[in-house]
Amino acid sequence: MGMREYSPDLTAPWKKPQPVPEVAAEPGLVVEEPGTGFCGAVIRCEAGTVTLEDRFGKHRVFPLEPRGFLLEGRAVTLVRPTTTPLRPTRTASGSVAVPGARARVARAGRIYVEGRHDAELVEKVWGDDLRVEGVVVEYLGGVDDLPSIVADFSPGPDARLGVLVDHLLPGTKEWRIAQSVTSDHALVVGHPYIDIWEAVKPSALGIPAWPRVPHGQDWKTGVCRALGWPSDNTGAVWQAILAKVTSYRELEPALLGRVEELIDFVTGSGGA
């Protein structure tokens, strides 16, 4: 009987595991806990544990275990920072940061935006401010029924309603709908862009400008085709766009002013 040949693959279970890099759990570092799929930013690292906060403000505490987290898809071991990091002095919206501030109990007032993408952008840039103020943002899926939505909400002095509308220009359908809301305790404002994507500065995305899309064609699809982005998955394209937005600096002033106006109105600091 000749010598039996063994595949090198059979030795795989006995191979020495590849070393996993150690990464300091600095505040703001975004990682994923693979066992639960929870993805969030580090907000606190103590002896043996790390606290993550997701983009909705939910906190989870996890043990600091070897190979316990994924950083940009690669396994890492989180360790306590060796030095005390400087706390950020400004939030993504440019407001003064309040270290250790707890989220305020939600107000009765609300801010409504048109769609999911609008809500995600507002949360990313103004999320810290909104939690401190206790303001909840909800999306509507369109504003065609806005007058009845406002009536159902029944805004009042202690429950103000702010609404952010896309493409709010004189003479448009959106303009006529906004004009039909007359409550003193509801404020409807808007930006001039056809879609919230367009409120992100082209320079943040490395493009010269947002392309023009012929009337009657779906705007997102037309933009993706013009720029060579995958037009069959606009949700993934939006997540890539959103990832480029780190602060108010990547957004157009026409959006910034309107969101700040709504926050002031709902919290009662912007007049009746």
VENURQUI-V144975 format. One record per residue. PHI is phi in whole degrees, -180 to 180 (* if undefined). PSI is psi in degrees with one decimal (999 if undefined). Layout:
[[PHI:PSI] [PHI:PSI]]
//
This chain:
[[*:128.7] [-75:169.9] [-67:130.5] [-75:135.2] [-95:135.0] [-112:139.4] [-70:137.2] [-57:-25.5] [-63:-24.8] [-66:-19.1] [-86:-4.1] [-55:-43.7] [-62:-19.0] [-102:1.7] [-70:146.0] [-67:127.0] [-62:146.4] [-67:141.3] [-64:143.6] [-106:128.9] [-66:145.8] [-94:134.5] [-127:130.7] [-67:131.3] [-81:69.9] [-75:144.3] [-55:133.4] [98:-16.0] [-67:127.0] [-99:122.1] [-137:168.4] [-122:137.1] [-93:108.4] [-65:-27.1] [-66:-34.5] [-110:-16.1] [79:5.0] [-72:126.8] [-121:129.4] [-167:176.5] [-95:142.6] [-66:127.9] [-117:-16.8] [-160:139.7] [-135:117.1] [-120:-178.1] [-61:108.6] [87:-7.3] [-140:158.4] [-135:140.3] [-108:127.1] [-110:149.7] [-125:124.4] [-84:-179.7] [-73:-7.9] [-97:2.3] [89:5.4] [-81:136.4] [-107:142.9] [-139:140.2] [-107:130.9] [-128:150.4] [-74:149.3] [-85:95.3] [-116:151.9] [-57:138.4] [57:29.3] [-85:-8.7] [-141:162.2] [-112:130.0] [-118:111.3] [54:39.5] [86:-3.7] [-112:140.2] [-66:135.3] [-140:161.5] [-109:117.8] [-81:138.7] [-131:157.8] [-66:138.4] [-60:146.0] [-82:-19.0] [-127:158.2] [-79:116.1] [-72:154.2] [-73:134.9] [-78:144.6] [-63:140.6] [-94:-12.3] [-133:148.1] [-84:176.0] [-62:-24.5] [-84:-6.8] [96:-1.9] [-74:160.1] [-69:126.6] [-71:146.7] [-117:90.6] [-58:133.3] [77:3.3] [-67:134.5] [-86:149.8] [-65:133.8] [-77:149.2] [-58:135.9] [-58:135.6] [-71:164.5] [-71:-29.4] [-70:159.4] [-142:161.2] [-117:126.1] [-104:137.6] [-124:166.7] [-70:-47.8] [-138:177.4] [-61:-42.1] [-64:-39.4] [-59:-46.3] [-63:-40.3] [-67:-37.4] [-69:-43.8] [-62:-41.4] [-63:-42.4] [-66:-39.5] [-91:-38.1] [-110:7.2] [-56:-45.1] [-61:-44.1] [-63:-42.9] [-65:-38.4] [-68:-40.4] [-63:-37.5] [-86:-11.2] [74:32.4] [-103:127.5] [-100:136.7] [-108:130.7] [-127:151.7] [-109:149.9] [-101:-28.3] [80:29.8] [120:162.3] [-121:15.2] [-58:-33.6] [-103:26.4] [-57:-44.9] [-56:-43.3] [-72:-32.7] [-64:-43.8] [-65:-42.3] [-62:-41.6] [-65:-34.3] [-70:-32.5] [56:63.4] [-63:148.0] [-148:-176.2] [-57:-34.1] [-103:6.6] [-146:71.1] [-78:150.7] [-123:126.0] [-114:140.1] [-130:129.5] [-106:123.0] [-116:136.3] [-77:150.2] [54:46.2] [-90:90.0] [-126:145.9] [-53:132.0] [93:-12.6] [-81:165.6] [-58:-41.9] [-62:-36.8] [-65:-44.5] [-65:-39.0] [-65:-44.2] [-63:-37.7] [-66:-21.1] [-82:-7.6] [-92:114.4] [-117:1.2] [-63:137.2] [-68:-17.0] [-107:14.2] [-127:135.9] [-125:122.5] [-112:118.3] [-129:169.8] [-160:172.5] [-114:163.6] [-83:-2.5] [-83:142.5] [-60:-36.9] [-142:153.8] [-61:-25.4] [-52:-40.8] [-69:-13.4] [-79:-9.8] [-85:128.6] [-61:133.5] [-55:-35.2] [-62:-28.2] [-69:-22.5] [-106:-1.2] [74:26.2] [-117:152.5] [-71:-32.9] [-169:161.5] [-75:130.6] [-70:154.6] [-82:135.9] [-114:128.4] [-56:143.6] [-58:137.0] [95:-13.4] [-98:141.4] [-56:125.3] [-64:-48.9] [-61:-44.1] [-63:-44.3] [-63:-40.3] [-63:-46.3] [-61:-42.3] [-65:-41.2] [-66:-32.9] [-98:-1.4] [77:21.6] [-91:156.8] [-66:111.0] [-79:-10.8] [-92:2.0] [-146:69.6] [-67:-23.2] [-64:-42.9] [-68:-36.7] [-62:-43.3] [-62:-40.9] [-62:-35.6] [-68:-38.2] [-65:-47.4] [-60:-34.9] [-64:-23.5] [-81:-12.7] [-92:110.8] [-108:-19.4] [-163:-178.3] [-60:-20.1] [-65:-23.2] [-89:3.5] [-113:152.2] [-73:142.4] [-57:-30.2] [-64:-25.8] [-88:-42.2] [-55:-49.2] [-63:-37.2] [-71:-40.1] [-66:-43.4] [-61:-38.2] [-62:-42.2] [-67:-41.8] [-62:-44.1] [-62:-41.2] [-66:-47.8] [-67:-34.4] [-85:-4.1] [83:9.4] [-99:3.5] [-117:20.6] [89:170.4] [-79:999]]
//
